[in-house]
Amino acid sequence: MDEEIIGRIIKLKLNMAEKLIGHLPEKAASQIKDLGKIILKSLNENVQDTKEHASEKSGALTHLNHVPIE
């Protein structure tokens, strides 16, 4: 899928969620927003870990071993 389309869909869904949360009681809205922040923080950490592991793996692949040619 196109990254731009995915970004637009996510933005649309977040805007809709924000409007729905605006209709909830203040305490419930606050709890949902806090949960959302925790989820986003966890996702961000996971992405960072994935990037670090990917760079470690790609670093190992750039090393060439001695290969005899007959």
All heavy atoms as TSV, in Angstrom:
chain	resi	resn	atom	element	x	y	z
A	1	MET	N	N	0.831	-1.194	0.000
A	1	MET	CA	C	0.000	0.000	0.000
A	1	MET	C	C	0.872	1.251	0.000
A	1	MET	O	O	1.980	1.221	0.489
A	1	MET	CB	C	-0.882	0.026	1.234
A	1	MET	CG	C	-2.251	-0.517	1.052
A	1	MET	SD	S	-3.270	-0.064	2.463
A	1	MET	CE	C	-4.808	-0.075	1.667
A	2	ASP	N	N	0.317	2.286	-0.484
A	2	ASP	CA	C	1.005	3.557	-0.543
A	2	ASP	C	C	1.097	4.171	0.865
A	2	ASP	O	O	0.106	4.227	1.592
A	2	ASP	CB	C	0.238	4.487	-1.482
A	2	ASP	CG	C	0.967	5.779	-1.739
A	2	ASP	OD1	O	2.170	5.869	-1.430
A	2	ASP	OD2	O	0.330	6.710	-2.246
A	3	GLU	N	N	2.281	4.620	1.242
A	3	GLU	CA	C	2.485	5.195	2.579
A	3	GLU	C	C	1.607	6.417	2.814
A	3	GLU	O	O	1.118	6.639	3.916
A	3	GLU	CB	C	3.956	5.565	2.769
A	3	GLU	CG	C	4.852	4.372	2.962
A	3	GLU	CD	C	6.289	4.783	3.224
A	3	GLU	OE1	O	6.513	5.807	3.903
A	3	GLU	OE2	O	7.186	4.066	2.757
A	4	GLU	N	N	1.405	7.212	1.784
A	4	GLU	CA	C	0.589	8.419	1.923
A	4	GLU	C	C	-0.860	8.052	2.247
A	4	GLU	O	O	-1.494	8.682	3.103
A	4	GLU	CB	C	0.648	9.252	0.644
A	4	GLU	CG	C	-0.083	10.575	0.757
A	4	GLU	CD	C	0.034	11.407	-0.510
A	4	GLU	OE1	O	0.972	11.178	-1.297
A	4	GLU	OE2	O	-0.829	12.275	-0.705
A	5	ILE	N	N	-1.374	7.034	1.582
A	5	ILE	CA	C	-2.756	6.601	1.844
A	5	ILE	C	C	-2.879	6.073	3.266
A	5	ILE	O	O	-3.839	6.390	3.975
A	5	ILE	CB	C	-3.196	5.538	0.814
A	5	ILE	CG1	C	-3.289	6.164	-0.580
A	5	ILE	CG2	C	-4.532	4.917	1.212
A	5	ILE	CD1	C	-3.532	5.168	-1.690
A	6	ILE	N	N	-1.916	5.270	3.685
A	6	ILE	CA	C	-1.942	4.736	5.050
A	6	ILE	C	C	-1.900	5.871	6.057
A	6	ILE	O	O	-2.636	5.876	7.049
A	6	ILE	CB	C	-0.771	3.757	5.273
A	6	ILE	CG1	C	-0.963	2.523	4.391
A	6	ILE	CG2	C	-0.667	3.358	6.740
A	6	ILE	CD1	C	0.224	1.597	4.362
A	7	GLY	N	N	-1.053	6.857	5.824
A	7	GLY	CA	C	-0.965	8.009	6.714
A	7	GLY	C	C	-2.279	8.771	6.802
A	7	GLY	O	O	-2.699	9.185	7.885
A	8	ARG	N	N	-2.939	8.939	5.664
A	8	ARG	CA	C	-4.230	9.640	5.656
A	8	ARG	C	C	-5.301	8.857	6.419
A	8	ARG	O	O	-6.112	9.435	7.138
A	8	ARG	CB	C	-4.693	9.881	4.223
A	8	ARG	CG	C	-3.922	10.956	3.517
A	8	ARG	CD	C	-4.455	11.161	2.130
A	8	ARG	NE	N	-3.695	12.155	1.406
A	8	ARG	CZ	C	-3.942	12.491	0.165
A	8	ARG	NH1	N	-4.927	11.938	-0.502
A	8	ARG	NH2	N	-3.206	13.406	-0.440
A	9	ILE	N	N	-5.304	7.544	6.235
A	9	ILE	CA	C	-6.278	6.705	6.944
A	9	ILE	C	C	-6.062	6.788	8.450
A	9	ILE	O	O	-7.015	6.943	9.221
A	9	ILE	CB	C	-6.184	5.243	6.454
A	9	ILE	CG1	C	-6.680	5.141	5.013
A	9	ILE	CG2	C	-6.976	4.310	7.368
A	9	ILE	CD1	C	-6.420	3.796	4.363
A	10	ILE	N	N	-4.813	6.710	8.875
A	10	ILE	CA	C	-4.509	6.800	10.308
A	10	ILE	C	C	-4.918	8.156	10.848
A	10	ILE	O	O	-5.519	8.260	11.928
A	10	ILE	CB	C	-3.017	6.508	10.560
A	10	ILE	CG1	C	-2.724	5.038	10.278
A	10	ILE	CG2	C	-2.623	6.873	11.994
A	10	ILE	CD1	C	-1.263	4.674	10.296
A	11	LYS	N	N	-4.616	9.225	10.114
A	11	LYS	CA	C	-4.982	10.570	10.558
A	11	LYS	C	C	-6.497	10.708	10.681
A	11	LYS	O	O	-7.005	11.262	11.660
A	11	LYS	CB	C	-4.441	11.614	9.580
A	11	LYS	CG	C	-4.669	13.032	10.008
A	11	LYS	CD	C	-4.026	14.013	9.043
A	11	LYS	CE	C	-4.251	15.437	9.507
A	11	LYS	NZ	N	-3.606	16.411	8.630
A	12	LEU	N	N	-7.231	10.179	9.707
A	12	LEU	CA	C	-8.683	10.229	9.739
A	12	LEU	C	C	-9.227	9.485	10.957
A	12	LEU	O	O	-10.096	9.991	11.674
A	12	LEU	CB	C	-9.261	9.628	8.456
A	12	LEU	CG	C	-10.776	9.515	8.372
A	12	LEU	CD1	C	-11.409	10.904	8.337
A	12	LEU	CD2	C	-11.181	8.716	7.148
A	13	LYS	N	N	-8.700	8.314	11.219
A	13	LYS	CA	C	-9.159	7.519	12.358
A	13	LYS	C	C	-8.824	8.203	13.677
A	13	LYS	O	O	-9.629	8.177	14.613
A	13	LYS	CB	C	-8.575	6.118	12.298
A	13	LYS	CG	C	-9.189	5.284	11.188
A	13	LYS	CD	C	-8.671	3.865	11.216
A	13	LYS	CE	C	-9.329	3.055	10.140
A	13	LYS	NZ	N	-10.460	2.303	10.605
A	14	LEU	N	N	-7.659	8.813	13.774
A	14	LEU	CA	C	-7.296	9.528	15.001
A	14	LEU	C	C	-8.199	10.741	15.226
A	14	LEU	O	O	-8.608	11.029	16.356
A	14	LEU	CB	C	-5.826	9.955	14.964
A	14	LEU	CG	C	-4.803	8.834	15.141
A	14	LEU	CD1	C	-3.396	9.370	14.901
A	14	LEU	CD2	C	-4.915	8.209	16.510
A	15	ASN	N	N	-8.526	11.449	14.152
A	15	ASN	CA	C	-9.434	12.592	14.268
A	15	ASN	C	C	-10.821	12.140	14.716
A	15	ASN	O	O	-11.452	12.786	15.565
A	15	ASN	CB	C	-9.535	13.350	12.944
A	15	ASN	CG	C	-8.282	14.145	12.641
A	15	ASN	OD1	O	-7.515	14.472	13.534
A	15	ASN	ND2	N	-8.059	14.436	11.379
A	16	MET	N	N	-11.299	11.020	14.171
A	16	MET	CA	C	-12.602	10.492	14.570
A	16	MET	C	C	-12.584	10.062	16.037
A	16	MET	O	O	-13.529	10.329	16.787
A	16	MET	CB	C	-12.989	9.317	13.672
A	16	MET	CG	C	-13.309	9.723	12.242
A	16	MET	SD	S	-13.548	8.337	11.106
A	16	MET	CE	C	-14.859	7.449	11.885
A	17	ALA	N	N	-11.501	9.420	16.450
A	17	ALA	CA	C	-11.381	8.983	17.842
A	17	ALA	C	C	-11.367	10.189	18.784
A	17	ALA	O	O	-11.988	10.160	19.849
A	17	ALA	CB	C	-10.113	8.149	18.021
A	18	GLU	N	N	-10.669	11.244	18.387
A	18	GLU	CA	C	-10.612	12.450	19.212
A	18	GLU	C	C	-12.005	13.061	19.387
A	18	GLU	O	O	-12.375	13.494	20.484
A	18	GLU	CB	C	-9.668	13.468	18.582
A	18	GLU	CG	C	-9.435	14.700	19.437
A	18	GLU	CD	C	-8.436	15.662	18.815
A	18	GLU	OE1	O	-7.774	15.298	17.826
A	18	GLU	OE2	O	-8.330	16.784	19.340
A	19	LYS	N	N	-12.793	13.082	18.319
A	19	LYS	CA	C	-14.153	13.614	18.406
A	19	LYS	C	C	-15.019	12.756	19.320
A	19	LYS	O	O	-15.811	13.279	20.112
A	19	LYS	CB	C	-14.777	13.712	17.012
A	19	LYS	CG	C	-14.160	14.810	16.168
A	19	LYS	CD	C	-14.751	14.843	14.779
A	19	LYS	CE	C	-14.052	15.904	13.933
A	19	LYS	NZ	N	-14.570	15.937	12.556
A	20	LEU	N	N	-14.882	11.436	19.211
A	20	LEU	CA	C	-15.646	10.546	20.080
A	20	LEU	C	C	-15.254	10.713	21.543
A	20	LEU	O	O	-16.105	10.734	22.433
A	20	LEU	CB	C	-15.450	9.086	19.656
A	20	LEU	CG	C	-16.133	8.665	18.370
A	20	LEU	CD1	C	-15.694	7.265	17.969
A	20	LEU	CD2	C	-17.645	8.704	18.540
A	21	ILE	N	N	-13.963	10.828	21.795
A	21	ILE	CA	C	-13.477	11.010	23.165
A	21	ILE	C	C	-13.992	12.324	23.739
A	21	ILE	O	O	-14.275	12.425	24.930
A	21	ILE	CB	C	-11.929	10.931	23.202
A	21	ILE	CG1	C	-11.475	9.497	22.936
A	21	ILE	CG2	C	-11.381	11.417	24.534
A	21	ILE	CD1	C	-9.979	9.329	22.771
A	22	GLY	N	N	-14.166	13.325	22.889
A	22	GLY	CA	C	-14.684	14.609	23.338
A	22	GLY	C	C	-16.093	14.533	23.900
A	22	GLY	O	O	-16.505	15.386	24.685
A	23	HIS	N	N	-16.828	13.503	23.544
A	23	HIS	CA	C	-18.198	13.334	24.028
A	23	HIS	C	C	-18.272	12.502	25.314
A	23	HIS	O	O	-19.354	12.350	25.876
A	23	HIS	CB	C	-19.070	12.681	22.951
A	23	HIS	CG	C	-19.274	13.562	21.753
A	23	HIS	ND1	N	-20.059	14.690	21.789
A	23	HIS	CD2	C	-18.775	13.488	20.492
A	23	HIS	CE1	C	-20.047	15.272	20.600
A	23	HIS	NE2	N	-19.273	14.565	19.796
A	24	LEU	N	N	-17.160	11.952	25.743
A	24	LEU	CA	C	-17.141	11.123	26.944
A	24	LEU	C	C	-16.978	11.985	28.198
A	24	LEU	O	O	-16.512	13.132	28.110
A	24	LEU	CB	C	-15.981	10.124	26.875
A	24	LEU	CG	C	-16.055	9.063	25.782
A	24	LEU	CD1	C	-14.761	8.263	25.759
A	24	LEU	CD2	C	-17.240	8.146	26.009
A	25	PRO	N	N	-17.315	11.427	29.355
A	25	PRO	CA	C	-17.039	12.142	30.607
A	25	PRO	C	C	-15.532	12.410	30.742
A	25	PRO	O	O	-14.707	11.654	30.208
A	25	PRO	CB	C	-17.516	11.173	31.688
A	25	PRO	CG	C	-18.476	10.266	31.009
A	25	PRO	CD	C	-18.022	10.178	29.576
A	26	GLU	N	N	-15.192	13.463	31.434
A	26	GLU	CA	C	-13.797	13.916	31.513
A	26	GLU	C	C	-12.865	12.828	32.038
A	26	GLU	O	O	-11.765	12.634	31.510
A	26	GLU	CB	C	-13.696	15.161	32.403
A	26	GLU	CG	C	-12.322	15.792	32.400
A	26	GLU	CD	C	-12.292	17.081	33.199
A	26	GLU	OE1	O	-13.315	17.754	33.317
A	26	GLU	OE2	O	-11.198	17.396	33.708
A	27	LYS	N	N	-13.276	12.108	33.061
A	27	LYS	CA	C	-12.415	11.081	33.654
A	27	LYS	C	C	-12.155	9.950	32.659
A	27	LYS	O	O	-11.012	9.509	32.495
A	27	LYS	CB	C	-13.038	10.530	34.931
A	27	LYS	CG	C	-12.164	9.539	35.646
A	27	LYS	CD	C	-12.777	9.075	36.960
A	27	LYS	CE	C	-11.863	8.065	37.629
A	27	LYS	NZ	N	-12.433	7.557	38.866
A	28	ALA	N	N	-13.205	9.485	31.993
A	28	ALA	CA	C	-13.053	8.412	31.013
A	28	ALA	C	C	-12.186	8.869	29.848
A	28	ALA	O	O	-11.323	8.119	29.368
A	28	ALA	CB	C	-14.419	7.954	30.517
A	29	ALA	N	N	-12.398	10.092	29.381
A	29	ALA	CA	C	-11.605	10.628	28.272
A	29	ALA	C	C	-10.134	10.701	28.655
A	29	ALA	O	O	-9.255	10.352	27.856
A	29	ALA	CB	C	-12.125	12.003	27.875
A	30	SER	N	N	-9.862	11.123	29.880
A	30	SER	CA	C	-8.484	11.227	30.357
A	30	SER	C	C	-7.816	9.851	30.409
A	30	SER	O	O	-6.663	9.699	30.001
A	30	SER	CB	C	-8.457	11.885	31.733
A	30	SER	OG	O	-7.157	11.908	32.245
A	31	GLN	N	N	-8.548	8.853	30.879
A	31	GLN	CA	C	-7.996	7.501	30.958
A	31	GLN	C	C	-7.697	6.945	29.572
A	31	GLN	O	O	-6.661	6.310	29.357
A	31	GLN	CB	C	-8.969	6.579	31.698
A	31	GLN	CG	C	-9.072	6.879	33.176
A	31	GLN	CD	C	-10.140	6.047	33.875
A	31	GLN	OE1	O	-11.057	5.541	33.232
A	31	GLN	NE2	N	-10.015	5.924	35.186
A	32	ILE	N	N	-8.591	7.182	28.633
A	32	ILE	CA	C	-8.382	6.698	27.265
A	32	ILE	C	C	-7.179	7.386	26.627
A	32	ILE	O	O	-6.357	6.751	25.959
A	32	ILE	CB	C	-9.654	6.888	26.415
A	32	ILE	CG1	C	-10.749	5.949	26.920
A	32	ILE	CG2	C	-9.378	6.660	24.932
A	32	ILE	CD1	C	-12.097	6.162	26.289
A	33	LYS	N	N	-7.040	8.691	26.850
A	33	LYS	CA	C	-5.891	9.419	26.289
A	33	LYS	C	C	-4.586	8.913	26.897
A	33	LYS	O	O	-3.585	8.752	26.190
A	33	LYS	CB	C	-6.044	10.917	26.540
A	33	LYS	CG	C	-7.102	11.563	25.655
A	33	LYS	CD	C	-7.236	13.035	25.953
A	33	LYS	CE	C	-8.328	13.684	25.118
A	33	LYS	NZ	N	-8.485	15.108	25.395
A	34	ASP	N	N	-4.591	8.652	28.206
A	34	ASP	CA	C	-3.392	8.126	28.856
A	34	ASP	C	C	-3.018	6.751	28.295
A	34	ASP	O	O	-1.845	6.474	28.054
A	34	ASP	CB	C	-3.591	8.041	30.369
A	34	ASP	CG	C	-3.637	9.403	31.037
A	34	ASP	OD1	O	-3.208	10.406	30.418
A	34	ASP	OD2	O	-4.115	9.478	32.196
A	35	LEU	N	N	-4.021	5.912	28.091
A	35	LEU	CA	C	-3.774	4.596	27.507
A	35	LEU	C	C	-3.210	4.737	26.097
A	35	LEU	O	O	-2.275	4.029	25.713
A	35	LEU	CB	C	-5.067	3.773	27.481
A	35	LEU	CG	C	-4.973	2.387	26.871
A	35	LEU	CD1	C	-4.006	1.506	27.647
A	35	LEU	CD2	C	-6.352	1.744	26.818
A	36	GLY	N	N	-3.756	5.659	25.325
A	36	GLY	CA	C	-3.251	5.904	23.976
A	36	GLY	C	C	-1.798	6.344	23.982
A	36	GLY	O	O	-1.003	5.898	23.146
A	37	LYS	N	N	-1.425	7.188	24.947
A	37	LYS	CA	C	-0.032	7.638	25.047
A	37	LYS	C	C	0.895	6.465	25.367
A	37	LYS	O	O	1.995	6.358	24.816
A	37	LYS	CB	C	0.097	8.713	26.118
A	37	LYS	CG	C	-0.516	10.034	25.722
A	37	LYS	CD	C	-0.444	11.037	26.856
A	37	LYS	CE	C	-1.189	12.318	26.514
A	37	LYS	NZ	N	-1.191	13.279	27.622
A	38	ILE	N	N	0.433	5.572	26.246
A	38	ILE	CA	C	1.243	4.399	26.604
A	38	ILE	C	C	1.428	3.500	25.385
A	38	ILE	O	O	2.537	3.015	25.116
A	38	ILE	CB	C	0.579	3.624	27.765
A	38	ILE	CG1	C	0.633	4.451	29.050
A	38	ILE	CG2	C	1.246	2.274	27.976
A	38	ILE	CD1	C	-0.229	3.912	30.179
A	39	ILE	N	N	0.363	3.296	24.629
A	39	ILE	CA	C	0.438	2.459	23.433
A	39	ILE	C	C	1.396	3.063	22.412
A	39	ILE	O	O	2.249	2.367	21.851
A	39	ILE	CB	C	-0.964	2.252	22.823
A	39	ILE	CG1	C	-1.814	1.391	23.758
A	39	ILE	CG2	C	-0.882	1.634	21.430
A	39	ILE	CD1	C	-3.277	1.332	23.392
A	40	LEU	N	N	1.284	4.372	22.177
A	40	LEU	CA	C	2.176	5.025	21.208
A	40	LEU	C	C	3.630	4.969	21.665
A	40	LEU	O	O	4.536	4.760	20.852
A	40	LEU	CB	C	1.735	6.471	20.989
A	40	LEU	CG	C	0.432	6.653	20.209
A	40	LEU	CD1	C	0.034	8.118	20.181
A	40	LEU	CD2	C	0.554	6.103	18.807
A	41	LYS	N	N	3.867	5.146	22.953
A	41	LYS	CA	C	5.229	5.074	23.485
A	41	LYS	C	C	5.805	3.672	23.272
A	41	LYS	O	O	6.943	3.519	22.843
A	41	LYS	CB	C	5.240	5.429	24.966
A	41	LYS	CG	C	6.608	5.430	25.587
A	41	LYS	CD	C	6.571	5.825	27.046
A	41	LYS	CE	C	7.948	5.736	27.652
A	41	LYS	NZ	N	7.928	6.021	29.095
A	42	SER	N	N	4.994	2.644	23.544
A	42	SER	CA	C	5.440	1.263	23.352
A	42	SER	C	C	5.730	0.968	21.889
A	42	SER	O	O	6.729	0.312	21.561
A	42	SER	CB	C	4.381	0.292	23.873
A	42	SER	OG	O	4.186	0.469	25.249
A	43	LEU	N	N	4.860	1.446	20.998
A	43	LEU	CA	C	5.092	1.258	19.565
A	43	LEU	C	C	6.388	1.922	19.119
A	43	LEU	O	O	7.172	1.344	18.356
A	43	LEU	CB	C	3.920	1.814	18.759
A	43	LEU	CG	C	2.639	1.002	18.764
A	43	LEU	CD1	C	1.513	1.794	18.115
A	43	LEU	CD2	C	2.838	-0.316	18.052
A	44	ASN	N	N	6.614	3.133	19.608
A	44	ASN	CA	C	7.824	3.865	19.248
A	44	ASN	C	C	9.071	3.115	19.723
A	44	ASN	O	O	10.049	2.991	18.975
A	44	ASN	CB	C	7.780	5.279	19.831
A	44	ASN	CG	C	8.887	6.152	19.305
A	44	ASN	OD1	O	9.316	6.006	18.164
A	44	ASN	ND2	N	9.360	7.058	20.139
A	45	GLU	N	N	9.031	2.602	20.957
A	45	GLU	CA	C	10.170	1.856	21.474
A	45	GLU	C	C	10.404	0.593	20.652
A	45	GLU	O	O	11.540	0.241	20.354
A	45	GLU	CB	C	9.940	1.499	22.944
A	45	GLU	CG	C	10.019	2.697	23.874
A	45	GLU	CD	C	9.622	2.364	25.305
A	45	GLU	OE1	O	9.221	1.202	25.571
A	45	GLU	OE2	O	9.703	3.266	26.151
A	46	ASN	N	N	9.313	-0.068	20.268
A	46	ASN	CA	C	9.436	-1.288	19.478
A	46	ASN	C	C	10.041	-0.993	18.112
A	46	ASN	O	O	10.881	-1.745	17.615
A	46	ASN	CB	C	8.068	-1.962	19.329
A	46	ASN	CG	C	8.165	-3.329	18.708
A	46	ASN	OD1	O	9.202	-3.971	18.743
A	46	ASN	ND2	N	7.073	-3.771	18.128
A	47	VAL	N	N	9.637	0.103	17.498
A	47	VAL	CA	C	10.189	0.486	16.199
A	47	VAL	C	C	11.677	0.785	16.334
A	47	VAL	O	O	12.484	0.372	15.494
A	47	VAL	CB	C	9.428	1.704	15.622
A	47	VAL	CG1	C	10.170	2.293	14.433
A	47	VAL	CG2	C	8.028	1.303	15.224
A	48	GLN	N	N	12.064	1.475	17.393
A	48	GLN	CA	C	13.477	1.776	17.607
A	48	GLN	C	C	14.284	0.497	17.788
A	48	GLN	O	O	15.373	0.357	17.230
A	48	GLN	CB	C	13.647	2.693	18.832
A	48	GLN	CG	C	13.069	4.075	18.649
A	48	GLN	CD	C	13.682	4.827	17.486
A	48	GLN	OE1	O	14.870	4.739	17.211
A	48	GLN	NE2	N	12.859	5.578	16.785
A	49	ASP	N	N	13.745	-0.447	18.575
A	49	ASP	CA	C	14.425	-1.732	18.761
A	49	ASP	C	C	14.572	-2.474	17.443
A	49	ASP	O	O	15.616	-3.049	17.143
A	49	ASP	CB	C	13.664	-2.609	19.766
A	49	ASP	CG	C	13.769	-2.105	21.186
A	49	ASP	OD1	O	14.649	-1.262	21.470
A	49	ASP	OD2	O	12.958	-2.567	22.033
A	50	THR	N	N	13.520	-2.449	16.633
A	50	THR	CA	C	13.545	-3.124	15.346
A	50	THR	C	C	14.597	-2.498	14.437
A	50	THR	O	O	15.344	-3.201	13.756
A	50	THR	CB	C	12.152	-3.056	14.674
A	50	THR	OG1	O	11.199	-3.625	15.560
A	50	THR	CG2	C	12.138	-3.797	13.363
A	51	LYS	N	N	14.677	-1.168	14.432
A	51	LYS	CA	C	15.679	-0.484	13.605
A	51	LYS	C	C	17.087	-0.841	14.057
A	51	LYS	O	O	17.973	-1.065	13.243
A	51	LYS	CB	C	15.487	1.030	13.673
A	51	LYS	CG	C	14.326	1.536	12.868
A	51	LYS	CD	C	14.235	3.053	12.955
A	51	LYS	CE	C	13.066	3.598	12.176
A	51	LYS	NZ	N	12.958	5.063	12.303
A	52	GLU	N	N	17.299	-0.899	15.375
A	52	GLU	CA	C	18.627	-1.226	15.899
A	52	GLU	C	C	19.019	-2.650	15.521
A	52	GLU	O	O	20.140	-2.900	15.104
A	52	GLU	CB	C	18.650	-1.050	17.416
A	52	GLU	CG	C	18.583	0.393	17.849
A	52	GLU	CD	C	18.430	0.552	19.355
A	52	GLU	OE1	O	18.489	-0.461	20.081
A	52	GLU	OE2	O	18.255	1.697	19.804
A	53	HIS	N	N	18.082	-3.589	15.645
A	53	HIS	CA	C	18.378	-4.968	15.290
A	53	HIS	C	C	18.595	-5.120	13.794
A	53	HIS	O	O	19.442	-5.893	13.365
A	53	HIS	CB	C	17.257	-5.903	15.754
A	53	HIS	CG	C	17.175	-6.033	17.245
A	53	HIS	ND1	N	18.217	-6.510	18.015
A	53	HIS	CD2	C	16.187	-5.752	18.108
A	53	HIS	CE1	C	17.869	-6.504	19.272
A	53	HIS	NE2	N	16.634	-6.043	19.368
A	54	ALA	N	N	17.859	-4.389	12.996
A	54	ALA	CA	C	18.026	-4.457	11.546
A	54	ALA	C	C	19.393	-3.921	11.139
A	54	ALA	O	O	20.040	-4.484	10.256
A	54	ALA	CB	C	16.921	-3.681	10.848
A	55	SER	N	N	19.841	-2.848	11.778
A	55	SER	CA	C	21.150	-2.292	11.428
A	55	SER	C	C	22.271	-3.220	11.871
A	55	SER	O	O	23.300	-3.320	11.205
A	55	SER	CB	C	21.324	-0.898	12.041
A	55	SER	OG	O	21.355	-0.972	13.451
A	56	GLU	N	N	22.070	-3.919	12.984
A	56	GLU	CA	C	23.078	-4.886	13.428
A	56	GLU	C	C	23.181	-6.031	12.429
A	56	GLU	O	O	24.269	-6.463	12.083
A	56	GLU	CB	C	22.709	-5.436	14.808
A	56	GLU	CG	C	22.856	-4.436	15.929
A	56	GLU	CD	C	22.314	-4.971	17.255
A	56	GLU	OE1	O	21.893	-6.151	17.314
A	56	GLU	OE2	O	22.323	-4.207	18.222
A	57	LYS	N	N	22.032	-6.526	11.952
A	57	LYS	CA	C	22.027	-7.626	10.992
A	57	LYS	C	C	22.626	-7.195	9.666
A	57	LYS	O	O	23.403	-7.924	9.067
A	57	LYS	CB	C	20.605	-8.139	10.778
A	57	LYS	CG	C	20.064	-8.897	11.947
A	57	LYS	CD	C	18.659	-9.388	11.674
A	57	LYS	CE	C	18.091	-10.111	12.872
A	57	LYS	NZ	N	16.709	-10.561	12.634
A	58	SER	N	N	22.270	-6.005	9.191
A	58	SER	CA	C	22.790	-5.556	7.906
A	58	SER	C	C	24.287	-5.293	7.997
A	58	SER	O	O	25.004	-5.473	7.026
A	58	SER	CB	C	22.051	-4.309	7.421
A	58	SER	OG	O	22.313	-3.217	8.278
A	59	GLY	N	N	24.783	-4.884	9.158
A	59	GLY	CA	C	26.207	-4.677	9.348
A	59	GLY	C	C	26.976	-5.969	9.189
A	59	GLY	O	O	28.061	-6.011	8.627
A	60	ALA	N	N	26.402	-7.056	9.691
A	60	ALA	CA	C	27.056	-8.350	9.572
A	60	ALA	C	C	27.064	-8.822	8.119
A	60	ALA	O	O	27.982	-9.506	7.693
A	60	ALA	CB	C	26.353	-9.370	10.461
A	61	LEU	N	N	26.073	-8.463	7.356
A	61	LEU	CA	C	25.988	-8.907	5.974
A	61	LEU	C	C	26.954	-8.166	5.059
A	61	LEU	O	O	27.274	-8.663	3.990
A	61	LEU	CB	C	24.556	-8.738	5.451
A	61	LEU	CG	C	23.494	-9.606	6.125
A	61	LEU	CD1	C	22.121	-9.252	5.582
A	61	LEU	CD2	C	23.784	-11.079	5.907
A	62	THR	N	N	27.411	-7.008	5.467
A	62	THR	CA	C	28.320	-6.255	4.607
A	62	THR	C	C	29.742	-6.795	4.684
A	62	THR	O	O	30.572	-6.464	3.851
A	62	THR	CB	C	28.325	-4.763	4.992
A	62	THR	OG1	O	28.719	-4.631	6.354
A	62	THR	CG2	C	26.950	-4.150	4.770
A	63	HIS	N	N	30.025	-7.644	5.655
A	63	HIS	CA	C	31.361	-8.218	5.793
A	63	HIS	C	C	31.505	-9.403	4.830
A	63	HIS	O	O	30.673	-10.302	4.820
A	63	HIS	CB	C	31.594	-8.673	7.232
A	63	HIS	CG	C	32.910	-9.318	7.451
A	63	HIS	ND1	N	34.081	-8.608	7.391
A	63	HIS	CD2	C	33.255	-10.600	7.687
A	63	HIS	CE1	C	35.099	-9.434	7.597
A	63	HIS	NE2	N	34.601	-10.653	7.792
A	64	LEU	N	N	32.538	-9.381	4.036
A	64	LEU	CA	C	32.762	-10.463	3.089
A	64	LEU	C	C	33.777	-11.440	3.659
A	64	LEU	O	O	34.785	-11.066	4.232
A	64	LEU	CB	C	33.299	-9.920	1.756
A	64	LEU	CG	C	32.345	-9.009	0.990
A	64	LEU	CD1	C	33.058	-8.470	-0.243
A	64	LEU	CD2	C	31.094	-9.751	0.601
A	65	ASN	N	N	33.474	-12.717	3.478
A	65	ASN	CA	C	34.394	-13.756	3.901
A	65	ASN	C	C	35.302	-14.113	2.729
A	65	ASN	O	O	34.972	-13.880	1.569
A	65	ASN	CB	C	33.621	-15.003	4.357
A	65	ASN	CG	C	32.840	-14.726	5.624
A	65	ASN	OD1	O	33.290	-13.983	6.465
A	65	ASN	ND2	N	31.688	-15.358	5.753
A	66	HIS	N	N	36.426	-14.741	3.044
A	66	HIS	CA	C	37.338	-15.188	2.011
A	66	HIS	C	C	36.701	-16.361	1.276
A	66	HIS	O	O	36.371	-17.379	1.844
A	66	HIS	CB	C	38.682	-15.617	2.625
A	66	HIS	CG	C	39.615	-16.207	1.652
A	66	HIS	ND1	N	40.206	-15.471	0.666
A	66	HIS	CD2	C	40.032	-17.461	1.475
A	66	HIS	CE1	C	40.974	-16.238	-0.059
A	66	HIS	NE2	N	40.894	-17.492	0.412
A	67	VAL	N	N	36.526	-16.182	-0.034
A	67	VAL	CA	C	35.921	-17.220	-0.857
A	67	VAL	C	C	36.923	-17.586	-1.941
A	67	VAL	O	O	37.249	-16.757	-2.789
A	67	VAL	CB	C	34.604	-16.736	-1.486
A	67	VAL	CG1	C	33.989	-17.829	-2.358
A	67	VAL	CG2	C	33.631	-16.273	-0.425
A	68	PRO	N	N	37.425	-18.815	-1.912
A	68	PRO	CA	C	38.396	-19.209	-2.959
A	68	PRO	C	C	37.690	-19.359	-4.306
A	68	PRO	O	O	36.591	-19.879	-4.387
A	68	PRO	CB	C	38.947	-20.546	-2.459
A	68	PRO	CG	C	37.931	-21.066	-1.504
A	68	PRO	CD	C	37.211	-19.879	-0.941
A	69	ILE	N	N	38.353	-18.896	-5.341
A	69	ILE	CA	C	37.822	-19.005	-6.705
A	69	ILE	C	C	38.686	-19.986	-7.444
A	69	ILE	O	O	39.901	-19.822	-7.520
A	69	ILE	CB	C	37.823	-17.628	-7.407
A	69	ILE	CG1	C	36.956	-16.664	-6.618
A	69	ILE	CG2	C	37.345	-17.776	-8.851
A	69	ILE	CD1	C	36.981	-15.268	-7.147
A	70	GLU	N	N	38.079	-21.006	-8.010
A	70	GLU	CA	C	38.852	-22.045	-8.712
A	70	GLU	C	C	38.916	-21.794	-10.191
A	70	GLU	O	O	38.101	-21.250	-10.815
A	70	GLU	CB	C	38.214	-23.407	-8.465
A	70	GLU	CG	C	38.300	-23.802	-7.012
A	70	GLU	CD	C	37.661	-25.155	-6.767
A	70	GLU	OE1	O	37.468	-25.925	-7.722
A	70	GLU	OE2	O	37.368	-25.444	-5.619
